[in-house]
Structure formats: structure tokens, C-alpha cells
């Protein structure tokens, strides 16, 4: 009897290293949901993947990423979320609050890390920033006075500007408050804001054409799932009408906006990676406070500006965190 017990213990101890090795070698699957085409979004999301690699998550070795593209199409959201959740990944990384909300509707158990500019509490993604209490946590891009700074930069770049356009997506949360705030800030800078609203991307061509007829040379694009996901098309439509764009995210400058000012998206992705790492190692999203970075960045695209007959002053370029 004692001999059988001893042999059993020896066999168990011999198997333990192999079992531990098998568990350590398990490849984790992370579904990454993009707002637009994967090719464009991959560039913006590079800080996330680089941070994950530094934390020990090497693609092809112990982690596999499944990329899903939203194509900037809101009607595709449910299918996108369903496909991502249906694959039963270990974690979903949603690059916007809209994407995160769509996945949360599909599953109340699937861990989600989000990056959002919309209040995640108001969007019911979390119970509170300090104690999410649900299956999601992430980085909430608090804008602060970024809108006021953008108007200041536009006034500095084009001191003679008296009228400026702005585009608001009525499908986005807080759009009414955002529009009222923009109109107030514009008045403070002596600029008449011509605000236009839309519910689908197809309206953008008509809006920019109207701006051209009204003699508007500069327009701001505000947070929008549809616009950001199809930003290259939006920039092309603006260029066709001789309109320079300013925006809130650096990806817009990469697409051809003349300047952007807003939360440092790279920092948000790095914070999202740290949260993803903790969740993959066993932490629960419900227990991980939402990150609220407030680092802002200015990105200037003087080449795009020159193509529209605008020369960005040296004072703007000197302030820029990055010049394209």
C-alpha cells in the first residue's frame, strides 16, 4: 500500500512540470475591434501591440490577435460584435466606446478593455470609474479644455478667420452638449460657427458642398464612429471642396487634416495594454479602475495645409508634438 502511494506521488511530481509547461504555453486569444479598416487602424494601435510585447505577450508564441474591422459602418456593429464574441476570445479590446458597448450587449461575461472618448458610466459600460463592477474597463479619454485649445490654435494659424464649419454626429452621446460648448467657445474667439449635423456618412458630401457654397474654408470634425472610421474618405471629400479639416485625434492628421489637438491616443493604447496584461493574468475587469489619462498632443500636417493654400505659421509647428 505504501509502495503504491509512493509511486503515485513520484508520478504526480514528475507530471507537475509538464502540466505547468503546458499551462504556460497556452496561447491566449485577443479580439481587437477597429472602428475603420484594419490597415489604417493598425498604425494608430501600434503602441498597444508594442506595449503588450514588452509585457511578455509575443504574437505567435503566447498570444494571438484577431482583428475585426468596423468599416465605419454603424449598421455593421451588431454583426461585428457577434463575430468577435462568438469566437470566445480570452479578451476583447475595443478601440471605441461604441464598439465596447456593442460587445457588452453580446456578453456580460466576456472581458473587455475599451478606449473611449465618451463617458463610460453614462454609456453603462461601467458602474463607476473607480469600481467598474462589470465585465469592462479601459482608458477614458477625458478631453478637458481640448476644444477651447483647438479654436485657439485655429485662430493662431488663421488670424483673419471669421467663420468656421463644424460637423456633429447625432448618433454620438453628448453631441448636444458638445455642440453647445463648441458654439460658446467659437463666439469667445470671435468666430461664427456654422454647425451641421448628420446621422449617416452619406450626408458628409452634401455638408462639405454646402460649406463650399457658404465660403467656409476650415471645418472641425467632432467625435463620430462613422467619420473616424472613414476618415480618409472624409478628408478626400473635404479636399474636393477646398476645405481644411481640424480634429480631435491624431489619426485625422495622418489622414490629411491640417491639425489635430486632443488626448494622446498612444498613451491610451499603452494604458489599455497594461490593463489587458492584468486581465490575461487573472484580474477581473470589474476590479480594475478605469484609466483617465489627460495628456494632450498637437499634431500638424503642413503639407496638407499647403495643398489647400494655407501656410501653418512657425509658432504652430514649434508647439506641435509631431509634424507630418
Secondary structure, 3 states (H helix, E strand, C coil): CHHHHHHHHHHHHHHHHHHHHHHHCCCEEEEEEECCCHHHHHHHCHHHHHHHHHCCCCECCCEEEEEEECCCCHHHHHHHHHHHHHCCCCEEEECCHHHHHHHHHHCCCCCEEEEECCCCCCCCCCCCCCCCCCCEEEEECCCCCHHHHHHHHHHHHCCCCCEEEEEEECCCCCHHHHHHHHHHHHHHCCCEEEEEEECCHHHHHHHHHHHHHCCCCEEEECCCHHHHHCHHHHHHHHHHCCCEEEECCHHHHHHCCCEEEEECHHHHHHHHHHHHHHHHCCCCHHHCCCECCCCEEEEECHHHHHHCCCCCCHHHHHHCCEEC
